Amino acid sequence: MSEAFVTAETTSGLAEGKERLRPGPEPAICTFMKVVEYQRFGDESVLSVVERPTPTPGRGQVLVDVFAAALNPKDVLTRAGKLRFFSGQRFPMRVGYDWSGVVRAIGSGVEGLAAGDEVFGMIQAWAGGAVAEQVVVEADQLAKKPAALAHPQAAAIPLAALTALQALRDEGRLEPGQRVLINGASGGVGTFAVQLARLLGAHVVAVTSARNAELVRSLGAHEVIDYATSRATSVSAPVDVVFDVFGNQRFAACRAVLTPSGTWVSTVPKLHVLASQLGSRFSSQRARLVLVRSRRADLEQLAAWASAGSIAPVIDRVVPMADIAAAQRHLGTRRARGKVVLTTR
Ligand SMILES: NC(=O)c1ccc[n+]([C@@H]2O[C@H](COP(=O)([O-])OP(=O)(O)OC[C@H]3O[C@@H](n4cnc5c(N)ncnc54)[C@H](OP(=O)(O)O)[C@@H]3O)[C@@H](O)[C@H]2O)c1
């Protein structure tokens, strides 16, 4: 982060030379931070690390010094313009929703946090901006970082683990002793889903490729299906929940392997998913779309489990923010094992 002494007029656009001739107001410190932005949709080459003024936290917000940020497919899809219906197209756009860092400043109305606190969280909706040296976040969308975890580990948790938790517990209503099929078990969401399903007391059948079979077993999967050699739904007995993390299994095709009151949960907001959700309202087998929410109580639960060693993030790689293009390219292959994380300072 660089620092410069400027007046309010300088920040509103007056030329520096002109500024020196005027008696300005009291000099304020304007700090600058590095952040990843893009000015148009496109491939990874549109991404660049730029310097921007440090934002100021408003009411209910905190300014965080970010130490690590994790990527999600949402970052890749948004940058490519595939989610423009949701994201809008007001440029520049910023990258990253998951972050871990230290509270630098607090806006009005924020209770229970102090400068210096180690925190982590997920930015809700589409503003992004976690891949930066600093970011302003809503105080109710963060939790204290598990002390035992380094920032890259903590940053790897929020979006993926919240999705897995909310999909299994809230949408799937997974209960102890039930059977769950997790398709896409070795990626960011899947690696948490396997661990959380075990924590919730379920029998876990994980779908992955052969190279990740050992990984998902080590996370707690009881059975593994290799999607390259078997149908993803080739289970030995019906399951109570199908969690289609990867997003290539349709509700209609999964009904045969669901118990009569079973639930299929998808992560992809596609038309067939929405139609299935609507259509299943009057049937005993349910179809649900999970849409992740940044909830403090859930983050605190995940932090407690991480502190106790009950869940642990699986990290594919940790790279510096300057390598954002390569990191997004890797995630875009859809073959990452767990999370791709960036260090930001
Ligand atoms: N709705 C929401 O709120 C929400 C939230 C989070 C994520 N999502 C969506 O959920 C999806 C998964 O997210 P993620 O972070 O887990 O992605 P990810 O980390 O990119 O997932 C990569 C994993 O997918 C596996 N995979 C590749 N091809 C597969 C196939 N044909 N069958 C089964 N698994 C396969 C890979 O395993 P192998 O290398 O072994 O093939 C790899 O480990 C994305 O589409 C994302 O946008 C939605």
The ligand as an ORCA input file, in Angstrom:
! r2SCAN-3c Opt
* xyz 0 1
  N     -25.498    -21.382     -6.388
  C     -24.509    -21.030     -5.577
  O     -24.723    -20.282     -4.610
  C     -23.124    -21.550     -5.847
  C     -22.140    -21.404     -4.867
  C     -20.883    -21.965     -5.102
  C     -20.615    -22.606     -6.303
  N     -21.594    -22.687     -7.244
  C     -21.346    -23.414     -8.502
  O     -21.028    -24.758     -8.150
  C     -20.164    -25.314     -9.112
  C     -18.985    -25.982     -8.420
  O     -18.228    -24.998     -7.713
  P     -16.785    -25.388     -7.160
  O     -16.218    -24.204     -6.494
  O     -16.835    -26.658     -6.426
  O     -16.040    -25.642     -8.560
  P     -14.578    -26.207     -8.838
  O     -13.741    -26.073     -7.625
  O     -14.105    -25.563    -10.083
  O     -14.817    -27.761     -9.132
  C     -13.781    -28.465     -9.708
  C     -14.004    -29.952     -9.500
  O     -15.030    -30.425    -10.392
  C     -14.739    -31.783    -10.656
  N     -15.291    -32.262    -11.918
  C     -14.873    -31.935    -13.178
  N     -15.631    -32.583    -14.093
  C     -16.532    -33.336    -13.401
  C     -17.583    -34.198    -13.778
  N     -17.877    -34.424    -15.070
  N     -18.302    -34.820    -12.819
  C     -18.046    -34.582    -11.510
  N     -17.051    -33.759    -11.069
  C     -16.313    -33.136    -12.013
  C     -13.238    -31.840    -10.718
  O     -12.847    -33.118    -10.283
  P     -11.918    -34.049    -11.220
  O     -10.678    -33.241    -11.475
  O     -11.727    -35.260    -10.410
  O     -12.686    -34.244    -12.495
  C     -12.753    -30.734     -9.793
  O     -12.194    -31.224     -8.585
  C     -19.803    -24.180    -10.069
  O     -20.612    -24.260    -11.195
  C     -20.139    -22.942     -9.271
  O     -20.439    -21.842    -10.086
  C     -22.833    -22.173     -7.044
*
